[in-house]
Amino acid sequence: MLQDQDLLSLQETRTKVQLAWEAGQRFSTFTQEQVDEIVERMAATGREHAQKLAEMAVEETGYGNARDKYAKNMLSADVLARAMRGMKTIGVLREIPDQKVVEIGVPAGVVAAILPTTNPTSTAIYKILISLKAGNAIVLSPHPRAKNCTCVTADVLYKAAIAAGAPENIVQCIQNPTMEATNALMRHERTGVILSTGGHGIVKAAYSSGKPAFGVGPGNVPVYIEQSADVAQSVASVVSGKSFDYGTVCSSEQAIVITADKRDAVLAALRANRAYICDENQAKILAKLLLTPNWTVNPKCVGQSPVKIAQMGGFDVPAETSILAAEVAGVGKQHPLSAEKLSPVLALFFVPDHQAALETCEAILRFGGLGHTCVIYSNDEARVREYGLRMPAFRVLVNTPAPQGSVGITTNVFPSMTLGCGAIAGNITSDNIGPQHLINIKRIAYNHGRAAPPPAAPVTAAVRASVSAAVEKYLAQRGFSAPGANPAGGGPAADVVDRFLAGKAQGTTARSSCAAPGAAVGAPQPSSPPPPAPPVHIVDFVCENDVRAAIANLKKIYIGPKTIVTPAARELAGQHDVLVEARR
């Protein structure tokens, strides 16, 4: 009997990928209505079990707290489910009669879903729902320290899918996860696409697998409390975000940046929200405790309560403490607390002025948070735009807690547990990942009916000489002959002929520069009244070709909450300000 754990895990993985692939082949024949019914049934079951699964995650991993993990489970099972309603992902997505193009959604294939230990149940619900919404089968690879709660989550949703008519084996979860098995899953010939959530190593492995992969980068989120903001309200919001699930969300706030004249107001507001302000010695203790010598987050501190972290550092804080806060003098390896901490510990930067604040926020992002998320509290729209344009982050949140805003609880970004960081962070997209990223687009393109011009007949020397002679004779009759002109070989007539024949070969005709008969030179021409403004039409789907056409025609594309925008289209549109959010 086979006893080797790695071999057992490899065999289990290979078997489950094959089963999922076969189920996916059957699932690919389902209609949009059938798929939507299955997704709705799974989401409802996820909501029913959200509290139990949250408690299981805390018990198994020791990270975070059940109250906030329940909220994250509900984000996936409720907020996400509502956002996906009405999205077209199966079959014909749209027809474009004037272009004679039909666009069809095609599932990407088996989704290899790599799960983290910090958010094991909410991420499982999220990845299962978006995968099946896109018509795909899924195989989940749990983190070894969260395999029980992850597999229970998968099983609960799988049973709901079967009850709704889904093919057997459409959801698979590896019961004996190992690193070897995870690599085998990502590289399997039947795997279509990878959704990887976790540390730098597993994301890099996903991108190195040879398969299409959606990975994410780390978050090191700066919060700029700008001069026009209400300090008390802003700090209260920051504390609610930083304390959420004890800082386990990668978009959790990592630092407040504010001008030094607001220092006393910030410290008072922090204390009013039960934050503990560390002294200089305690800050040094935390810096050594939270980060390891090789500059990784200490896993013993991830997702722990502020009381426990303080105890680990050898000092006590009140039992009701919400977060720990410490002043930091700079950004970089000399200042460990300026890095991502994955715990309820917040750095404080008091800077001279607005420009110094911008520089500090940018430095924090470049020190381990490129492309992810940043926050500004402000009532000055010009300052908000300045901040958004400058910061190297693809989620710029305004007046909202960072974790809740970035995943779509308090903002209108797409609800997601996988937040892309774009090319600057080595990611394939900067989007919040959804089902629209797990389909390919097939296009049926008809002949547009415009006949191609016939190829031009070759111009022989005899033809050229004959036309030149005729032109020369015509010019001579009107007194324009050029002395010494050679009709066959050169001169003004030959030049005219050459230009004429070149134009005909290119399918063009000469245009007169003369004014219209009877029109005075330079006289203004009568103008017709301007056409009425076209009605705003909200489209259901936007691809890269749509954006390029809009750019070429100097047009905008109006999108709504249900519009599917492909990653390539969103990237290109963002560079040219093409997309316009509108309401139906």
C-alpha positions in Angstrom: 0.0 0.0 0.0 1.3 3.5 -0.9 2.3 5.4 2.3 4.4 8.2 1.0 2.5 11.5 1.8 3.9 13.4 -1.2 3.0 10.5 -3.6 -0.4 10.2 -2.2 -1.0 13.9 -2.6 0.2 13.9 -6.1 -2.0 11.0 -7.1 -5.0 12.6 -5.4 -4.3 15.8 -7.3 -4.0 14.1 -10.7 -7.2 12.2 -10.2 -9.2 15.2 -9.1 -8.0 17.4 -11.9 -9.1 14.7 -14.4 -12.5 14.4 -12.7 -13.0 18.1 -12.7 -12.0 18.3 -16.4 -14.6 15.7 -17.3 -17.2 17.5 -15.2 -16.2 20.8 -16.9 -16.8 19.2 -20.3 -20.4 18.4 -19.3 -20.8 21.8 -17.6 -19.8 23.6 -20.9 -23.2 22.6 -22.4 -25.2 24.3 -19.7 -27.1 27.5 -20.5 -26.7 30.8 -18.7 -29.9 30.2 -16.8 -28.8 26.8 -15.6 -25.4 28.2 -14.5 -27.0 31.1 -12.7 -29.3 28.8 -10.8 -26.4 26.7 -9.6 -24.4 29.8 -8.5 -27.4 31.2 -6.6 -28.0 27.9 -4.8 -24.3 27.8 -3.7 -24.3 31.4 -2.6 -27.4 30.8 -0.5 -25.8 27.8 1.1 -22.7 29.9 1.8 -24.7 32.5 3.6 -26.4 29.8 5.7 -23.0 28.4 6.8 -21.1 31.7 7.0 -20.9 31.9 10.8 -20.0 28.2 11.2 -17.2 28.4 8.6 -15.8 31.6 10.2 -15.5 29.9 13.5 -13.9 26.9 11.9 -11.3 29.1 10.2 -10.3 30.8 13.5 -10.2 27.6 15.4 -8.0 25.8 12.8 -5.6 28.6 11.8 -5.6 30.8 15.0 -5.7 33.9 12.7 -8.2 36.7 13.0 -11.6 36.7 14.7 -14.9 35.0 13.9 -16.9 38.2 13.7 -14.9 39.7 10.9 -14.3 36.4 9.1 -18.1 36.0 9.1 -18.3 39.5 7.3 -15.7 38.3 4.7 -17.7 35.1 4.2 -20.8 37.2 3.6 -18.9 39.5 1.2 -18.3 36.4 -1.0 -21.6 34.7 -0.5 -23.8 37.8 -0.6 -22.2 41.0 -1.9 -20.4 39.1 -4.7 -23.4 37.0 -5.6 -25.5 40.1 -6.0 -22.9 41.8 -8.1 -22.8 38.8 -10.5 -26.5 38.7 -11.1 -27.3 39.5 -14.7 -23.7 39.2 -15.9 -23.5 37.4 -19.2 -20.7 34.8 -19.1 -22.2 31.8 -21.0 -23.0 31.6 -24.7 -23.6 34.7 -26.8 -22.5 37.7 -24.8 -23.5 40.3 -27.4 -24.2 40.9 -31.1 -22.9 44.0 -32.9 -25.1 44.2 -36.0 -23.4 47.2 -37.6 -20.0 45.5 -37.3 -21.3 42.0 -38.2 -19.6 40.5 -35.1 -21.0 38.1 -32.6 -19.1 37.6 -29.3 -19.4 34.3 -27.4 -18.1 33.4 -23.9 -16.0 30.3 -23.6 -14.9 28.9 -20.2 -11.2 29.0 -19.5 -11.2 25.4 -18.3 -10.3 23.8 -15.0 -9.5 26.5 -12.5 -6.6 25.7 -10.1 -7.4 27.7 -7.0 -4.6 28.2 -4.5 -5.9 29.2 -1.1 -4.3 31.2 1.8 -4.3 30.5 5.5 -5.4 34.1 6.4 -8.7 34.0 4.6 -9.4 30.3 3.9 -13.2 30.1 3.9 -14.1 33.4 2.3 -11.6 32.9 -0.5 -12.9 29.4 -1.1 -16.5 30.7 -1.4 -15.3 33.5 -3.7 -13.2 31.4 -6.0 -15.8 28.6 -6.3 -18.6 31.1 -7.2 -16.7 33.1 -9.8 -15.3 29.9 -11.4 -18.7 28.3 -11.8 -20.3 31.6 -12.9 -17.8 31.6 -15.8 -18.7 28.0 -16.7 -15.6 26.4 -15.3 -14.8 23.4 -13.0 -12.5 24.1 -10.0 -9.9 22.3 -8.0 -8.9 23.9 -4.7 -5.5 23.5 -3.1 -5.9 24.6 0.6 -3.1 25.8 2.8 -1.9 22.9 4.9 -2.7 24.8 8.1 -6.3 25.5 6.9 -7.2 22.4 4.9 -10.1 21.3 7.1 -12.1 24.5 7.0 -11.3 25.0 3.3 -12.4 21.5 2.4 -15.6 21.7 4.5 -16.4 25.0 2.7 -15.9 23.4 -0.7 -18.0 20.4 0.3 -20.9 22.6 1.5 -21.0 24.5 -1.8 -20.4 21.4 -3.9 -23.5 19.6 -2.4 -25.6 22.7 -3.1 -24.3 22.7 -6.7 -25.2 19.1 -7.2 -28.7 19.7 -5.7 -29.1 22.5 -8.3 -28.2 20.1 -11.2 -24.5 20.7 -11.6 -22.3 17.8 -12.9 -20.7 15.5 -10.4 -17.1 16.4 -9.5 -17.5 20.0 -10.7 -15.9 21.2 -7.4 -12.9 19.3 -6.1 -10.7 20.0 -3.0 -7.4 18.4 -2.3 -7.6 16.7 1.1 -3.8 16.1 1.5 -2.2 19.3 0.2 1.6 19.5 -0.2 3.8 21.9 -2.1 4.5 19.1 -4.6 0.8 18.6 -5.2 0.2 22.3 -5.6 2.9 22.6 -8.2 1.4 19.5 -10.0 -2.0 21.1 -10.0 -0.7 24.3 -11.5 1.3 22.5 -14.2 -1.3 19.8 -15.0 -2.1 19.5 -18.7 -5.9 19.7 -17.9 -5.5 22.9 -15.9 -6.8 25.9 -17.8 -6.0 28.9 -15.5 -4.6 29.5 -12.0 -6.1 31.7 -9.3 -3.3 32.1 -6.8 -3.6 33.8 -3.4 -0.8 33.6 -0.9 2.8 34.7 -0.3 5.3 35.8 -2.9 6.6 32.3 -3.3 3.3 30.7 -4.4 2.4 33.6 -6.6 5.8 33.4 -8.3 5.3 29.6 -8.8 2.0 30.2 -10.4 3.5 32.7 -12.9 6.3 30.2 -13.6 4.0 27.3 -14.2 3.5 27.9 -17.9 -0.2 28.4 -17.4 -2.3 31.6 -17.5 -2.3 32.8 -13.9 -3.9 35.5 -11.8 -1.7 36.3 -8.8 -1.6 39.2 -6.5 1.1 41.3 -4.8 1.6 42.3 -1.2 -0.1 45.3 0.2 1.6 48.1 2.1 -1.2 50.6 2.4 -0.5 54.2 3.3 -3.3 56.5 4.5 -3.0 60.2 3.9 -5.2 62.3 6.2 -5.2 65.5 4.3 -5.6 69.0 5.8 -9.3 69.4 4.8 -10.3 66.1 6.4 -12.0 65.7 9.8 -9.2 64.2 11.9 -11.5 62.5 14.5 -13.7 60.9 11.9 -10.8 59.9 9.7 -8.9 58.2 12.5 -12.0 56.3 13.7 -12.4 55.0 10.1 -8.7 53.9 10.0 -8.9 52.1 13.3 -12.1 50.2 12.1 -10.2 49.1 9.0 -6.9 48.3 10.7 -8.6 46.2 13.4 -10.7 44.3 10.9 -9.9 40.6 11.3 -6.8 41.7 13.2 -5.1 43.0 10.0 -5.1 39.8 8.0 -6.5 41.4 4.8 -3.7 42.4 2.5 -5.3 45.8 1.9 -5.4 46.6 5.6 -4.0 50.0 6.5 -0.3 50.0 7.4 0.5 53.7 8.1 -1.1 57.0 8.8 0.6 60.0 7.1 -0.3 63.5 8.2 1.3 66.8 8.7 3.0 67.4 12.1 0.6 70.2 13.1 -2.1 67.6 13.5 0.0 65.3 15.7 -1.9 66.0 19.0 -5.3 65.7 17.3 -4.3 62.3 15.8 -3.0 60.9 19.0 -6.1 62.0 20.9 -8.4 60.5 18.2 -6.4 57.2 18.4 -6.8 57.0 22.1 -10.5 57.8 21.8 -10.8 54.7 19.6 -9.0 52.5 22.1 -5.7 52.4 20.3 -2.6 52.0 22.4 0.2 54.4 21.6 3.6 52.6 22.0 6.6 54.5 23.4 9.9 54.5 21.7 11.2 51.3 23.4 8.0 49.4 22.7 8.1 50.4 19.1 11.6 49.0 18.8 10.4 45.7 20.4 7.5 45.5 17.9 9.9 46.1 15.0 12.0 43.1 16.0 9.0 41.0 16.8 6.9 41.5 13.7 9.6 41.1 11.0 12.1 38.2 10.8 15.8 38.7 10.1 15.2 37.7 6.4 12.6 40.4 6.1 9.4 38.3 6.1 6.4 38.7 8.4 6.7 36.7 11.6 3.9 34.0 11.1 3.4 33.8 14.9 2.2 37.4 14.9 -0.1 37.3 11.8 -3.7 37.9 12.6 -3.2 38.0 16.4 -5.0 40.4 18.8 -3.2 43.5 19.9 -3.2 42.3 23.5 -1.5 39.0 22.5 1.1 40.8 20.3 2.0 43.1 23.2 2.3 40.1 25.5 4.6 38.5 23.0 6.7 41.6 23.1 6.9 41.6 26.9 4.5 44.5 27.8 0.9 44.8 28.7 -1.9 46.8 27.2 -5.6 47.2 28.2 -7.9 44.3 27.3 -10.1 46.5 25.2 -7.2 47.7 23.0 -8.2 47.9 19.3 -4.8 48.4 17.7 -1.2 49.2 18.5 0.2 52.4 17.0 3.8 53.6 16.9 5.6 56.6 15.5 8.1 55.9 12.7 10.9 58.2 11.6 11.3 56.9 8.0 10.6 54.3 5.3 12.8 51.4 4.4 14.6 48.5 6.0 16.0 50.7 8.7 12.4 51.2 9.8 10.7 47.7 9.9 7.4 49.1 11.0 7.1 50.9 7.7 6.5 47.5 6.0 3.4 45.3 5.7 2.7 43.7 9.1 -0.4 41.6 8.7 -1.4 42.4 12.2 -3.3 45.2 14.1 -0.1 47.4 14.3 -0.2 50.8 12.7 2.7 53.1 11.9 2.4 56.9 12.3 4.2 59.4 10.1 4.1 63.1 11.0 5.6 65.1 8.1 6.2 68.8 7.5 3.8 69.6 4.7 1.6 68.3 1.8 4.5 67.5 -0.5 6.3 65.5 2.2 3.1 63.6 2.8 2.8 62.6 -0.9 6.5 61.6 -1.0 6.0 59.5 2.1 2.9 57.7 0.9 4.6 57.0 -2.4 7.7 55.6 -0.6 5.6 53.3 1.5 3.9 51.9 -1.6 7.3 51.4 -3.3 8.5 49.6 -0.1 6.5 46.5 -0.6 3.1 47.6 -1.8 3.4 48.6 -5.5 0.1 48.5 -7.4 -2.1 47.5 -4.5 -4.1 50.0 -2.5 -3.8 53.5 -0.9 -6.2 55.7 1.0 -6.8 59.4 1.3 -9.2 61.2 3.7 -10.0 64.6 2.2 -12.8 67.0 1.3 -10.7 68.7 -1.4 -11.4 67.1 -4.7 -8.3 68.6 -6.3 -6.1 67.1 -3.6 -7.9 63.7 -4.1 -7.2 63.8 -7.8 -3.6 64.8 -7.3 -3.1 61.9 -4.8 -4.8 59.4 -7.2 -2.8 60.4 -10.2 0.5 60.3 -8.4 0.3 57.1 -6.2 1.5 53.9 -7.8 -1.5 51.9 -6.6 -4.6 50.7 -8.6 -7.1 51.1 -5.8 -7.1 54.7 -4.5 -9.8 54.8 -1.8 -11.4 58.0 -0.6 -12.8 58.4 2.9 -13.3 54.7 3.6 -11.6 52.0 5.7 -9.1 50.2 3.4 -10.1 46.5 3.7 -13.8 47.2 3.3 -13.3 49.6 0.5 -10.8 47.6 -1.5 -12.9 44.4 -1.6 -16.2 46.2 -2.5 -18.1 46.4 0.8 -18.1 50.2 1.1 -17.3 51.1 -2.5 -18.5 50.2 -5.9 -15.4 48.3 -7.0 -16.1 44.7 -8.0 -16.5 42.5 -4.9 -13.4 40.3 -4.8 -10.9 38.5 -2.5 -8.2 38.6 -5.2 -6.9 42.2 -5.9 -4.6 42.5 -8.9 -1.6 44.9 -8.7 -0.9 45.4 -12.3 2.3 45.1 -14.4 4.3 47.3 -12.0 4.0 44.5 -9.4 4.4 41.7 -11.9 0.7 40.9 -12.1 -1.3 40.2 -15.2 -4.1 42.7 -14.3 -4.8 45.5 -11.9 -8.5 44.5 -11.6 -10.4 43.1 -8.7 -10.7 39.5 -10.2 -14.1 38.3 -11.1 -15.8 35.8 -13.5 -15.1 38.1 -16.4 -11.4 37.1 -16.1 -12.1 33.4 -16.3 -13.7 33.3 -19.7 -12.3 33.7 -23.2 -14.1 35.5 -26.0 -14.8 33.8 -29.3 -15.9 36.1 -32.2 -17.9 35.2 -35.2 -17.0 37.9 -37.8 -18.9 38.2 -41.1 -17.7 39.7 -44.3 -18.6 43.4 -43.9 -19.8 43.6 -47.5 -17.5 46.4 -48.7 -15.7 45.0 -51.8 -12.0 45.4 -51.9 -10.6 47.6 -54.7 -9.3 45.5 -57.7 -5.5 45.4 -57.9 -4.1 48.2 -60.1 -2.9 47.1 -63.6 0.9 47.5 -64.0 1.9 50.7 -65.8 4.1 49.8 -68.8 6.7 52.2 -70.4 4.5 52.4 -73.5 1.4 53.5 -71.5 3.5 56.0 -69.6 4.9 57.5 -72.8 1.5 57.6 -74.5 -0.1 59.5 -71.6 2.9 61.8 -71.3 2.7 62.7 -75.0 -1.0 63.5 -74.8 -0.5 65.7 -71.8 2.4 67.5 -73.5 0.3 68.1 -76.6 -2.6 69.5 -74.5 -0.3 71.8 -72.6 1.4 73.0 -75.9 -2.0 73.9 -77.4 -2.5 76.3 -74.5 0.9 77.8 -74.5 2.4 75.9 -71.6 4.9 73.7 -73.3 8.3 73.4 -71.7 11.3 73.9 -73.9 13.4 70.8 -74.1 10.8 68.5 -72.6 11.0 64.9 -73.4 7.5 63.3 -73.4 8.9 59.9 -73.0 11.5 60.5 -70.4 10.9 63.6 -68.3 9.8 67.1 -67.9 6.6 68.7 -66.4 4.2 66.4 -68.2 6.0 63.4 -67.1 5.9 64.6 -63.5 2.2 65.1 -63.7 1.7 61.7 -65.3 3.8 60.0 -62.6 1.8 61.6 -59.8 -1.5 60.8 -61.6 -0.6 57.1 -62.1 0.7 56.7 -58.6 -2.6 58.0 -57.2 -4.6 55.7 -59.4 -2.5 52.7 -58.2 -3.3 53.6 -54.6 -7.1 53.9 -55.4 -7.1 57.7 -54.8 -8.4 60.5 -57.0 -7.0 64.0 -57.4 -8.8 66.7 -55.5 -9.2 70.3 -56.8 -7.9 73.1 -54.6 -10.2 75.5 -56.4 -13.2 77.1 -54.8 -16.7 75.9 -55.8 -18.2 77.7 -58.8 -19.7 81.0 -57.8 -18.2 80.9 -54.3 -16.1 83.8 -53.1 -12.6 82.8 -52.0 -12.5 82.7 -48.2 -16.2 83.3 -47.9 -17.8 81.4 -44.9 -19.9 78.5 -46.0 -23.4 78.1 -44.7 -23.5 75.7 -41.8 -26.4 73.3 -40.8 -27.6 73.2 -37.2 -25.5 70.9 -35.0 -27.0 67.4 -34.7 -28.7 66.5 -31.3 -26.5 64.8 -28.7 -26.7 61.0 -29.1 -28.5 59.2 -26.2 -26.2 57.5 -23.6 -26.1 53.8 -24.3 -24.8 51.6 -21.5 -23.1 48.5 -23.0 -23.0 45.0 -21.6 -19.5 44.1 -22.6 -16.3 45.9 -23.5 -13.2 44.3 -25.1 -9.9 45.8 -26.2 -11.2 46.3 -29.8 -14.1 48.4 -28.5 -11.7 50.6 -26.7 -9.4 51.0 -29.7 -12.4 51.9 -31.9 -13.5 54.5 -29.3 -10.1 56.0 -29.1 -9.8 56.3 -32.9 -13.3 57.9 -33.1 -12.8 60.1 -30.1 -15.7 58.6 -28.3 -16.6 57.4 -24.8 -17.9 54.0 -23.8 -20.6 54.1 -21.1 -20.6 51.2 -18.7 -22.8 50.2 -15.8 -22.5 48.0 -12.7 -23.2 44.8 -14.7 -20.9 45.6 -17.7 -18.2 43.0 -18.2 -14.9 44.7 -19.1 -12.0 42.5 -20.1 -8.7 43.2 -18.3 -6.9 44.3 -21.6 -9.8 46.7 -22.3 -9.7 48.2 -18.8 -5.9 48.7 -18.9 -6.1 50.5 -22.4 -9.1 52.5 -21.5 -7.5 53.7 -18.3 -4.7 55.2 -20.3 -7.0 57.2 -22.5 -10.0 57.9 -20.2 -12.5 56.1 -22.4 -14.8 54.4 -19.9 -17.6 56.4 -18.3 -19.5 55.0 -15.3 -23.3 55.5 -15.8 -26.5 54.4 -14.4 -29.2 52.7 -16.5 
